[in-house]
Amino acid sequence: MYAAHKAAGGMTSIYRQIGIGCEALFRRILQDTLGLSETDTKWSYQLSIGDNKNRTLSLDGRIILDSVDNLEARERIRAWIEQKAFELQYDPGIVAALRGEVFEVRQGYKSKDSKRQNADIANASVAYKSAYLPCAMILSTQIDFDVYNRYRLTGWGVLTGKTGEVSSLESTYTFMRDVVGYDLAAFFERNHNVLRKEIEQVLVALLKTT
């Protein structure tokens, strides 16, 4: 009973830490591959919560088109943003005004937590106002179909961890390879033994009763 209780809480923490690690890895790839600064790859905004108090909310990554010095890379990203926006049925005037995109990075999204969904939808509305296309980047294929549809209907671009011959408009890994210019799938393949070993060591520690 003790081991099960300890492991249950620990598993939640492990998933959270994997997510945080994925976010940090994604931003570093954008910085190193596209020549962006740390500031370029972060996006946040202030939300008023009453009594002259503000709360800072943020997403996990950002690409500002004008900050990408490599013209070929910039045009690849611009073309992808336009294709994705038209696929999501954005008004042509909005598509023309987009100056980049912001990302929410997740290892997986199996939850149907309405509070989390509503927060993401609110983030998207602020992204539109700031002329960014919001994109949910899922590193696995774990996303509930209803959640997937709701996000798309509210203007989110959604990429999932499909591999193989999959369009960059659908796959996180194709997008990273063909649009950003970094083979993220190959990175995980090269390092899967190290990553698996670290996680297994944590799980063994969690399952011990003493």
HELIX and SHEET records of a PDB file:
HELIX    1   1 TYR A    2  LEU A   34  1                                  33    
HELIX    2   2 LEU A   65  SER A   67  5                                   3    
HELIX    3   3 LEU A   71  GLU A   87  1                                  17    
HELIX    4   4 PRO A   92  ALA A   97  1                                   6    
HELIX    5   5 SER A  114  LYS A  129  1                                  16    
HELIX    6   6 PHE A  145  LEU A  153  1                                   9    
HELIX    7   7 THR A  172  PHE A  175  1                                   4    
HELIX    8   8 MET A  176  VAL A  180  3                                   5    
HELIX    9   9 LEU A  184  LEU A  207  1                                  24    
SHEET    1   A 2 TRP A  43  GLY A  50  0                                        
SHEET    2   A 2 LYS A  53  LEU A  59 -1                                        
SHEET    1   B 4 GLY A  61  ILE A  64  0                                        
SHEET    2   B 4 GLY A 100  ARG A 106 -1                                        
SHEET    3   B 4 TYR A 132  ILE A 138  1                                        
SHEET    4   B 4 GLY A 157  LEU A 159  1                                        
END                                                                             
